Amino acid sequence: MSQFIKSYQAQVGINHTPAYQVSGRPFATGSIDASGGAVKIEFPYVTRWIYVVNHDNGGSDHCKIGFSEAGVNGTNYFRIGPQTGNEHTQNTGRLELKVSELWLSGSGEVDIVAGLTSIPTSRTTTDSGPSWSGSAGVG
C-alpha cells in the first residue's frame, strides 16, 4: 500500500499555492486601542496580505507590530509612526505575509485591512500554539 496522499485527498495547507494566487477575502477592523499593552488580532483564515494604519495623532505613539505576544513585548517587532501635524496617517503598505494572528502595542487608534486565503488558521497551529513563536527573529 502506498504512503503517498493523492492530490484530490490532500487538505489545503500553509503552502497551498493556489490559495495565494486568487484575490483575498476581505477582512477589516478599525479603531483598535493598543495603548494599554499588547492586543491580539486573530484572523478567521490565514492571510494573503495585511495592511496596518496608525491613525494616532498624539505625536509620539508609535505602533509596534509583531507576530506573537513575546515578539511585540520583546524585541521582535517593527514600528510605524504616528500621524503628525498635517501629514497623512502612517501605514505599513501592503505586506505579503501568511499569518493567523497579529499583535499590536503602543497606539490608541489602529486599523487593519487584510486579504484572507481559504486556509483555516488551524493549519498554522502546533502543540504550543501558532507557529510564530516570538523568538529567532519571528515575532
C-alpha positions as CSV (number, residue, x, y, z in Angstrom):
1,M,0.0,0.0,0.0
2,S,1.3,3.4,-0.9
3,Q,2.2,6.0,1.7
4,F,1.5,8.9,-0.7
5,I,-1.6,11.1,-0.4
6,K,-3.5,11.6,-3.6
7,S,-3.7,15.3,-4.5
8,Y,-7.5,15.2,-4.5
9,Q,-7.4,13.9,-0.9
10,A,-4.9,16.4,0.4
11,Q,-6.1,19.2,2.7
12,V,-5.4,22.8,1.9
13,G,-2.3,23.9,4.0
14,I,0.0,26.8,4.6
15,N,2.0,26.1,1.4
16,H,-1.0,25.6,-0.9
17,T,0.0,27.9,-3.8
18,P,-3.5,28.3,-5.4
19,A,-4.8,29.9,-2.2
20,Y,-2.4,32.8,-2.7
21,Q,-3.0,33.2,-6.4
22,V,-6.5,34.4,-6.1
23,S,-7.8,37.6,-4.6
24,G,-8.1,37.6,-0.8
25,R,-11.4,37.5,1.1
26,P,-11.8,41.0,2.7
27,F,-11.1,41.5,6.4
28,A,-11.2,44.9,8.1
29,T,-11.2,46.0,11.7
30,G,-10.7,49.6,13.0
31,S,-10.2,51.8,15.9
32,I,-8.1,49.2,17.8
33,D,-6.8,50.6,21.1
34,A,-3.4,49.1,21.9
35,S,-2.2,52.0,24.0
36,G,-2.6,49.9,27.2
37,G,-0.5,47.0,26.1
38,A,-0.3,44.1,23.7
39,V,-3.6,43.4,21.8
40,K,-4.1,40.2,19.7
41,I,-5.9,40.3,16.3
42,E,-7.0,36.9,15.3
43,F,-7.8,36.3,11.6
44,P,-10.5,33.8,10.7
45,Y,-8.3,32.4,7.9
46,V,-4.6,32.6,7.1
47,T,-3.8,36.0,5.5
48,R,-2.6,36.5,1.9
49,W,-1.6,40.1,2.7
50,I,-2.0,42.7,5.5
51,Y,-2.1,46.5,5.7
52,V,-1.9,48.3,9.0
53,V,-2.6,52.0,9.5
54,N,-1.7,54.1,12.6
55,H,-4.2,56.9,13.0
56,D,-2.9,58.0,16.4
57,N,-2.3,61.8,16.2
58,G,-0.8,62.2,19.7
59,G,2.5,62.9,18.0
60,S,4.6,60.2,19.8
61,D,2.6,57.0,19.8
62,H,4.3,54.6,17.5
63,C,2.5,51.3,16.8
64,K,4.6,48.2,17.5
65,I,3.6,45.3,15.3
66,G,4.6,41.7,15.9
67,F,3.5,38.2,15.2
68,S,3.3,36.9,18.8
69,E,2.9,38.5,22.2
70,A,6.5,37.6,23.1
71,G,7.6,39.4,19.9
72,V,5.7,42.6,20.5
73,N,6.7,42.7,24.2
74,G,10.3,41.9,23.4
75,T,12.5,43.0,20.5
76,N,11.0,41.1,17.5
77,Y,8.6,43.7,16.2
78,F,8.6,46.6,13.7
79,R,7.0,50.1,14.2
80,I,5.0,52.6,12.2
81,G,5.0,56.2,13.4
82,P,2.0,58.3,14.4
83,Q,0.2,60.9,12.4
84,T,2.0,64.3,12.9
85,G,0.7,67.7,12.0
86,N,-1.0,67.8,8.6
87,E,0.7,64.6,7.4
88,H,-1.4,61.7,6.3
89,T,-1.7,58.7,8.6
90,Q,1.3,56.3,8.7
91,N,0.9,52.8,7.3
92,T,2.8,49.6,6.6
93,G,2.0,49.4,2.9
94,R,0.8,46.1,1.7
95,L,2.7,43.3,3.4
96,E,2.6,39.9,1.6
97,L,2.5,37.7,4.8
98,K,0.8,34.5,5.7
99,V,-0.1,34.8,9.4
100,S,-3.0,33.7,11.6
101,E,-2.7,36.5,14.1
102,L,-1.1,39.9,14.6
103,W,-0.1,41.6,17.8
104,L,-0.2,45.4,18.3
105,S,1.0,47.7,21.1
106,G,1.5,51.4,21.8
107,S,-1.0,53.2,19.7
108,G,-4.6,54.2,20.6
109,E,-6.1,54.1,17.1
110,V,-5.0,51.4,14.6
111,D,-6.8,49.9,11.6
112,I,-6.1,46.6,9.9
113,V,-7.1,45.5,6.4
114,A,-6.2,42.1,5.1
115,G,-6.8,39.7,2.3
116,L,-7.6,36.2,3.5
117,T,-6.9,32.8,1.9
118,S,-9.2,29.8,2.2
119,I,-6.7,28.2,4.6
120,P,-8.0,27.6,8.1
121,T,-5.9,29.2,10.8
122,S,-5.6,25.8,12.5
123,R,-3.2,24.8,9.7
124,T,-0.5,27.1,11.4
125,T,-1.0,25.7,14.9
126,T,1.4,23.4,16.7
127,D,1.1,21.9,20.2
128,S,2.3,25.1,21.7
129,G,0.1,27.5,19.7
130,P,0.6,29.3,16.4
131,S,4.0,28.6,14.8
132,W,5.1,32.3,15.2
133,S,7.0,32.0,18.5
134,G,8.4,35.4,19.0
135,S,12.0,34.0,19.1
136,A,14.7,33.8,16.5
137,G,13.6,37.0,14.7
138,V,10.0,36.0,14.4
139,G,7.5,38.0,16.4
